Amino acid sequence: MSNEILLEHKLKDGTVVLEREQREQDSLLHFTVDMTIDYPADVVFEQLVLAMVDSERSWIWPIEYEYSPERPQGGVREGCQFKMTYKVPRFDKPEIPAKAVTYTYVLAQYRPENCLFEYRSVDHPLEGGAVVQTLPLKKNQCRLCWKGAYKQDVEQAVVVESLRNYIPFFYGKMEQRIATGPSGPSV
């Protein structure tokens, strides 16, 4: 089995990496976001949870590209399902508007006291999930650790190519929103 780095993107204060682990029958895509953010860990965690359930209220989430179309029934708790709608730009043909597609996830683990949650895909073309955690570094600074693994079959090459373009784009936009803060750019 071999590993291949598909993407290593430098953010202002972090990195995004997408790596493919070739296995006998399929591949496993490993996805890692490691970002230092100048806000307290609990504040960033709250914004990430809001992104899952009420994206329009999350000031860090690029809702023009990914948003939650509805709140989970019964609220945020382990085992709840939530939906995310993606509007991935056509990087190969920017003149074509992005189509919206919605996928369902299950919240496999929810530990707000540890600023941690884990989700699993239900109907996404790539089967898998991720663990998201914000770790305090200083009073007003944290580290966002987002690590996932997704199974990729041979016929999903176009999905992987889309991820290679979308991941740095999306997290770059997220980093820009974080830099402007909760009230937007100062005038």
PAZAPA-4460 file (N, C-alpha, C; in steps of 0.05 Angstrom, whole numbers, plus 32768, in hexadecimal, padded with zeros to 4 digits):
% residues 187
    n_x    n_y    n_z   ca_x   ca_y   ca_z    c_x    c_y    c_z   seq   type   mol
   8011   7FE9   8000   8000   8000   8000   8012   8019   8000     1      M     A
   8008   802E   7FF1   8018   8046   7FEF   8007   805E   7FF6     2      S     A
   8015   8073   7FFE   8007   808D   8004   8010   80A1   7FF0     3      N     A
   7FFE   80B3   7FE8   8003   80C8   7FD5   7FF7   80E2   7FDF     4      E     A
   8006   80F7   7FE1   7FFC   8111   7FE9   7FEE   811D   7FD0     5      I     A
   7FD4   8122   7FD3   7FC5   812E   7FBD   7FC4   814C   7FBF     6      L     A
   7FC6   8156   7FD8   7FC5   8173   7FDC   7FD3   8179   7FF6     7      L     A
   7FE3   818E   7FF6   7FEF   8199   800E   7FED   81B7   800A     8      E     A
   7FDA   81C3   8017   7FD4   81E0   8013   7FDB   81EF   802D     9      H     A
   7FEA   8204   802A   7FF2   8215   8041   7FDD   822B   8044    10      K     A
   7FD2   822D   805C   7FC0   8243   8063   7FD1   8258   8071    11      L     A
   7FC6   826F   8078   7FD5   8283   8086   7FE0   8278   80A0    12      K     A
   7FD0   826A   80AF   7FD9   825F   80C9   7FD2   8241   80CB    13      D     A
   7FD9   8232   80B6   7FD4   8216   80B7   7FD8   8208   809D    14      G     A
   7FCF   81EF   809C   7FD1   81E0   8083   7FB8   81CE   807F    15      T     A
   7FB4   81C7   8066   7F9F   81B5   805F   7FAD   819F   804E    16      V     A
   7FA9   8186   8055   7FB6   8170   8047   7FA1   815B   803F    17      V     A
   7FA3   8152   8027   7F93   813C   801D   7FA6   8127   8012    18      L     A
   7FA4   810F   801E   7FB7   80F9   8017   7FA7   80E0   8010    19      E     A
   7FB0   80D2   7FFC   7FA3   80B9   7FF4   7FB4   80A1   7FFD    20      R     A
   7FA7   808F   800C   7FB4   8075   8013   7FA8   8060   8001    21      E     A
   7FB9   8055   7FF0   7FAF   8040   7FDE   7FAD   8026   7FED    22      Q     A
   7F96   8019   7FEC   7F91   7FFF   7FF8   7F8C   7FEB   7FE2    23      R     A
   7F87   7FD2   7FE9   7F83   7FBD   7FD5   7F6B   7FC2   7FC4    24      E     A
   7F54   7FC8   7FD0   7F3B   7FCA   7FC1   7F33   7FE7   7FBB    25      Q     A
   7F3D   7FFA   7FCA   7F35   8016   7FC7   7F4B   8027   7FD2    26      D     A
   7F45   8041   7FD6   7F57   8054   7FE2   7F4A   8060   7FFA    27      S     A
   7F5A   806A   800C   7F51   8079   8023   7F5C   8095   8021    28      L     A
   7F4B   80A9   8021   7F54   80C5   8020   7F55   80CF   803C    29      L     A
   7F6D   80D9   8044   7F71   80E5   805E   7F71   8103   805A    30      H     A
   7F60   8111   806A   7F5C   812D   8068   7F63   813A   8083    31      F     A
   7F75   814E   8082   7F7D   815B   809B   7F7E   8179   8098    32      T     A
   7F71   8187   80AA   7F73   81A4   80AC   7F7F   81AA   80C7    33      V     A
   7F94   81B9   80C8   7FA2   81C1   80E0   7FA5   81DF   80DE    34      D     A
   7F96   81EE   80EF   7F95   820B   80EC   7F96   8218   8107    35      M     A
   7FA6   822D   810A   7FA7   823D   8123   7F93   8254   811E    36      T     A
   7F82   8258   8132   7F6D   826D   8130   7F6F   827F   8149    37      I     A
   7F6E   8299   8144   7F70   82AC   815A   7F55   82B2   8167    38      D     A
   7F48   829D   8171   7F2F   829E   8181   7F30   8287   8194    39      Y     A
   7F22   8289   81AA   7F22   8273   81BE   7F17   825A   81B2    40      P     A
   7F20   8243   81BB   7F18   8229   81B1   7EFA   8224   81B2    41      A     A
   7EEE   822D   81C9   7ED1   8228   81CB   7EC0   8239   81B8    42      D     A
   7ECA   8251   81B2   7EBC   8263   819F   7EBD   8257   8183    43      V     A
   7ED5   824D   817B   7ED8   8241   8160   7EC8   8227   815F    44      V     A
   7EC8   8217   8174   7EB8   81FF   8174   7E9A   8205   8171    45      F     A
   7E91   8219   817F   7E75   8221   817D   7E6E   8229   8161    46      E     A
   7E80   8237   8154   7E7B   8240   8138   7E7B   8228   8125    47      Q     A
   7E8B   8214   812A   7E8C   81FC   8119   7E72   81EC   811C    48      L     A
   7E68   81EA   8135   7E4F   81DC   813A   7E38   81EC   812C    49      V     A
   7E38   8206   812E   7E24   8216   8121   7E25   8212   8103    50      L     A
   7E3D   820E   80F8   7E40   8209   80DB   7E30   81F0   80D3    51      A     A
   7E30   81DC   80E4   7E22   81C3   80DE   7E04   81C6   80E0    52      M     A
   7DFA   81D7   80F1   7DDE   81D7   80F7   7DCF   81F1   80F0    53      V     A
   7DDD   8207   80EE   7DD1   8221   80E7   7DE7   8233   80DB    54      D     A
   7DF1   822B   80C4   7E08   8237   80B8   7E07   8256   80B6    55      S     A
   7DF0   8260   80B1   7DEE   827D   80AD   7DF5   828D   80C7    56      E     A
   7DF4   8280   80DE   7DFC   828D   80F7   7E1A   828A   80FD    57      R     A
   7E28   8279   80EE   7E45   8275   80F3   7E55   8289   80E3    58      S     A
   7E63   829B   80F1   7E73   82AF   80E3   7E8D   82A4   80D7    59      W     A
   7E95   828C   80DD   7EAE   8281   80D1   7EA8   8270   80B9    60      I     A
   7E8F   8268   80B4   7E89   8254   809F   7E83   8262   8084    61      W     A
   7E90   825A   806E   7E8A   8265   8054   7E70   825A   8049    62      P     A
   7E5A   8266   8052   7E3F   825B   804B   7E39   825D   802D    63      I     A
   7E48   826D   801E   7E42   826E   8002   7E4B   8255   7FF3    64      E     A
   7E5B   8244   8001   7E65   822B   7FF5   7E5C   8212   8003    65      Y     A
   7E54   8215   801D   7E4C   81FD   802C   7E3A   8207   8043    66      E     A
   7E23   81FC   8046   7E11   8205   805B   7DFE   81EE   8064    67      Y     A
   7DF3   81F1   807C   7DDF   81DE   8086   7DC3   81E8   807E    68      S     A
   7DB4   81D7   806E   7D9A   81E0   8065   7D84   81DE   807A    69      P     A
   7D89   81CE   808F   7D75   81CB   80A4   7D82   81C2   80BE    70      E     A
   7D75   81C7   80D4   7D7F   81BF   80EE   7D79   81A2   80F3    71      R     A
   7D8B   8194   8102   7D86   8178   8109   7D6E   8176   811B    72      P     A
   7D5D   8161   8116   7D46   815D   8128   7D50   8156   8144    73      Q     A
   7D45   8162   8158   7D4D   815D   8173   7D66   816C   817C    74      G     A
   7D72   817C   816B   7D8A   818C   8172   7DA4   817C   816F    75      G     A
   7DB9   8189   8176   7DD4   817E   8173   7DD9   816A   818A    76      V     A
   7DDE   8151   8183   7DE3   813C   8197   7DF0   8125   8188    77      R     A
   7DFD   8114   8196   7E08   80FC   818A   7DF2   80EC   817C    78      E     A
   7DF7   80E3   8164   7DE4   80D3   8155   7DD1   80E4   8144    79      G     A
   7DD1   80FE   8147   7DBF   810E   8136   7DCA   810F   811A    80      C     A
   7DB8   8113   8107   7DC1   8116   80EB   7DBF   8133   80E4    81      Q     A
   7DD1   813C   80D3   7DD1   8157   80C9   7DD8   8157   80AC    82      F     A
   7DCF   816B   809E   7DD3   816D   8081   7DE5   8184   807A    83      K     A
   7DF5   8181   8066   7E06   8197   805B   7E01   8199   803D    84      M     A
   7DFD   81B1   8034   7DFA   81B6   8017   7E13   81C3   800D    85      T     A
   7E1F   81B8   7FF8   7E38   81C1   7FEC   7E32   81CF   7FD2    86      Y     A
   7E3F   81E5   7FCE   7E3E   81F3   7FB4   7E5B   81F7   7FAB    87      K     A
   7E66   81E1   7FA1   7E82   81E1   7F99   7E85   81EF   7F7E    88      V     A
   7E95   8204   7F7C   7E99   8211   7F63   7EA5   81FE   7F4E    89      P     A
   7E9E   8204   7F34   7EAA   81F4   7F1E   7EC6   8201   7F19    90      R     A
   7EDA   81F6   7F24   7EF5   8201   7F21   7EFF   81FE   7F04    91      F     A
   7EF6   81E9   7EF6   7EFD   81E6   7EDA   7EEE   81F8   7EC7    92      D     A
   7ED6   8200   7ECF   7EC5   8212   7EBF   7EB7   8226   7ED1    93      K     A
   7EC5   823B   7ED9   7EBA   824E   7EED   7EA1   825C   7EE3    94      P     A
   7E9C   825D   7EC9   7E84   826A   7EBF   7E6A   825A   7EC4    95      E     A
   7E6D   8241   7ECB   7E56   8230   7ED1   7E50   8232   7EEF    96      I     A
   7E37   8239   7EF6   7E30   823B   7F12   7E32   8220   7F21    97      P     A
   7E39   8221   7F3A   7E3B   8209   7F4A   7E1F   81FE   7F4F    98      A     A
   7E1D   81E3   7F4E   7E04   81D6   7F56   7E05   81D0   7F74    99      K     A
   7DEE   81D1   7F80   7DEC   81CB   7F9C   7DE6   81AE   7FA0   100      A     A
   7DF4   81A1   7FB1   7DEF   8185   7FB8   7DF0   8181   7FD6   101      V     A
   7DDD   8172   7FE1   7DDB   816F   7FFE   7DE1   8153   8007   102      T     A
   7DF1   8150   801C   7DF7   8136   8027   7DF1   8135   8045   103      Y     A
   7DEC   811D   804F   7DE5   8119   806B   7DFC   810D   8079   104      T     A
   7E00   8116   8093   7E15   810C   80A4   7E08   8104   80BF   105      Y     A
   7E16   80F4   80CE   7E0D   80ED   80E9   7E23   80F7   80FC   106      V     A
   7E1A   8103   8112   7E2D   810C   8127   7E34   80F4   8138   107      L     A
   7E4A   80E7   8133   7E52   80CF   8141   7E5B   80D4   815D   108      A     A
   7E67   80EB   8161   7E72   80F2   817C   7E6E   8110   817F   109      Q     A
   7E65   8118   8197   7E61   8135   819D   7E6A   813A   81B9   110      Y     A
   7E81   8147   81BC   7E8D   814D   81D6   7E93   816B   81D9   111      R     A
   7E7F   817B   81DD   7E84   8198   81DF   7E97   81A0   81F5   112      P     A
   7E98   8190   820B   7EAA   8196   8221   7EC7   8193   8218   113      E     A
   7ECC   8183   8203   7EE7   817F   81F8   7EEA   818D   81DD   114      N     A
   7ED6   819D   81D6   7ED6   81AB   81BC   7EDB   8198   81A5   115      C     A
   7ECD   8181   81A5   7ED1   816C   8191   7EB7   8160   8187   116      L     A
   7EB6   815B   816D   7EA1   814C   8162   7EAB   813A   814B   117      F     A
   7E9D   8125   8146   7EA4   8112   8130   7E8B   810E   8120   118      E     A
   7E8E   810E   8106   7E77   8109   80F4   7E7E   80F3   80E0   119      Y     A
   7E69   80E6   80D6   7E6C   80D1   80C2   7E59   80D7   80AB   120      R     A
   7E62   80D1   8093   7E50   80D5   807C   7E3A   80C0   807B   121      S     A
   7E23   80C8   8072   7E0D   80B5   806E   7E09   80AF   8050   122      V     A
   7E08   80C5   8040   7E03   80C1   8024   7E16   80D0   8012   123      D     A
   7E2C   80D9   801C   7E41   80E7   800D   7E4F   80D2   7FFB   124      H     A
   7E58   80DA   7FE3   7E65   80C7   7FD1   7E7E   80BB   7FDD   125      P     A
   7E8B   80C9   7FEF   7EA2   80BE   7FFD   7E9A   80B5   8019   126      L     A
   7E9B   809C   801E   7E94   8091   8039   7EAA   8097   804D   127      E     A
   7EA2   80A2   8064   7EB6   80A7   8079   7EAC   80BD   808B   128      G     A
   7EBF   80CB   8096   7EB9   80E0   80A9   7ED1   80ED   80B4   129      G     A
   7ECD   80FD   80C9   7EE4   810C   80D4   7EDF   8113   80F2   130      A     A
   7EF4   811A   80FF   7EF4   8124   811A   7EFD   8141   8119   131      V     A
   7EEE   8152   8126   7EF4   816F   8126   7EF8   8177   8144   132      V     A
   7F0E   8185   8149   7F13   818D   8165   7F21   81A8   8164   133      Q     A
   7F1A   81B9   8177   7F29   81D2   817C   7F38   81D0   8196   134      T     A
   7F51   81D4   8195   7F62   81D1   81AD   7F6D   81ED   81B5   135      L     A
   7F69   81F4   81CF   7F73   820E   81D8   7F92   820F   81D7   136      P     A
   7F9C   8226   81CD   7FB9   822B   81CD   7FBF   8240   81E2   137      L     A
   7FB1   8256   81E0   7FB3   826D   81F2   7F96   8275   81F9   138      K     A
   7F93   828B   8208   7F79   8294   8210   7F67   8299   81F8   139      K     A
   7F72   82A7   81E4   7F62   82AE   81CC   7F6E   82A2   81B3   140      N     A
   7F77   8289   81B5   7F82   827B   819D   7F7E   825D   81A0   141      Q     A
   7F78   8251   818A   7F74   8234   818A   7F7F   8227   8170   142      C     A
   7F7F   820E   8171   7F87   81FE   8159   7F6F   81EE   8150   143      R     A
   7F68   81F1   8137   7F53   81E0   812B   7F60   81C7   811F   144      L     A
   7F57   81B0   8128   7F61   8197   811E   7F49   8188   8112   145      C     A
   7F4A   8184   80F8   7F34   8177   80EA   7F40   8160   80DA   146      W     A
   7F3B   8148   80E3   7F47   8131   80D6   7F32   811D   80CE   147      K     A
   7F33   8115   80B4   7F1F   8102   80AA   7F2C   80EE   8098   148      G     A
   7F1C   80D9   8093   7F24   80C4   8080   7F0B   80BC   8070   149      A     A
   7F0E   80B9   8056   7EF8   80B3   8045   7F01   809E   8031   150      Y     A
   7EEF   808A   802E   7EF5   8074   801B   7EEF   807E   7FFE   151      K     A
   7F02   8078   7FEC   7EFF   8080   7FD1   7F01   8068   7FBF   152      Q     A
   7EEC   8064   7FAE   7EED   804F   7F9A   7EF9   805B   7F81   153      D     A
   7F02   804A   7F6F   7F10   8052   7F56   7EFE   8066   7F46   154      V     A
   7EE4   8060   7F44   7ED2   8070   7F34   7ECD   808C   7F40   155      E     A
   7ED7   8092   7F57   7ED3   80AC   7F64   7EE9   80C0   7F5F   156      Q     A
   7EF9   80BC   7F4B   7F10   80CE   7F45   7F07   80EB   7F42   157      A     A
   7EF0   80EF   7F35   7EE7   810B   7F31   7EE0   8119   7F4B   158      V     A
   7ED6   810A   7F5F   7ED0   8115   7F79   7EEA   811D   7F87   159      V     A
   7EFE   810C   7F85   7F18   8113   7F91   7F24   812B   7F84   160      V     A
   7F23   812D   7F6A   7F2E   8145   7F5D   7F1F   815E   7F65   161      E     A
   7F05   815C   7F69   7EF6   8173   7F73   7EFF   817B   7F8F   162      S     A
   7F04   8167   7FA0   7F0E   816C   7FBB   7F29   817A   7FBB   163      L     A
   7F3A   8172   7FA8   7F55   817F   7FA7   7F53   819D   7FA1   164      R     A
   7F3E   81A5   7F93   7F3A   81C2   7F8E   7F2A   81CF   7FA4   165      N     A
   7F15   81C1   7FAE   7F03   81CD   7FC0   7F0E   81D1   7FDC   166      Y     A
   7F1D   81BE   7FE6   7F28   81BF   8002   7F38   81D8   8007   167      I     A
   7F4D   81DF   7FF7   7F5C   81F7   7FFD   7F4B   8210   7FF8   168      P     A
   7F39   8210   7FE5   7F28   8226   7FE0   7F16   822B   7FF8   169      F     A
   7F08   8216   8002   7EF5   8219   8018   7F03   8222   8031   170      F     A
   7F19   8215   8039   7F26   821C   8052   7F34   8237   8050   171      Y     A
   7F3C   823F   8038   7F46   825A   8033   7F31   826F   8039   172      G     A
   7F18   8269   802F   7F02   827B   8034   7EFB   827C   8052   173      K     A
   7EFC   8265   805E   7EF7   8264   807B   7F0B   8274   808A   174      M     A
   7F24   8272   8083   7F39   8281   8090   7F35   829F   808C   175      E     A
   7F2B   82A8   8075   7F25   82C4   8070   7F0E   82CD   8082   176      Q     A
   7EFA   82BD   8085   7EE3   82C4   8096   7EEC   82C7   80B3   177      R     A
   7EFD   82B4   80BC   7F08   82B5   80D8   7F18   82CF   80DC   178      I     A
   7F28   82D7   80C8   7F38   82EF   80CA   7F27   8308   80CC   179      A     A
   7F0F   8308   80C1   7EFE   8320   80C2   7EEE   8321   80DC   180      T     A
   7EEC   830A   80EA   7EDF   830A   8104   7EC1   8309   8102   181      G     A
   7EB4   8307   8119   7E97   8303   811A   7E86   831A   810F   182      P     A
   7E91   8332   810E   7E81   8349   8104   7E89   8351   80E8   183      S     A
   7E9A   8341   80DB   7EA2   8347   80C0   7EBA   835A   80BF   184      G     A
   7EC2   8363   80A7   7ED9   8374   80A4   7ED4   838F   80B2   185      P     A
   7EE9   8399   80BF   7EE6   83B3   80CC   7EEB   83C9   80B7   186      S     A
   7EDB   83DE   80B9   7EDC   83F4   80A6   7EEA   840C   80B2   187      V     A
***
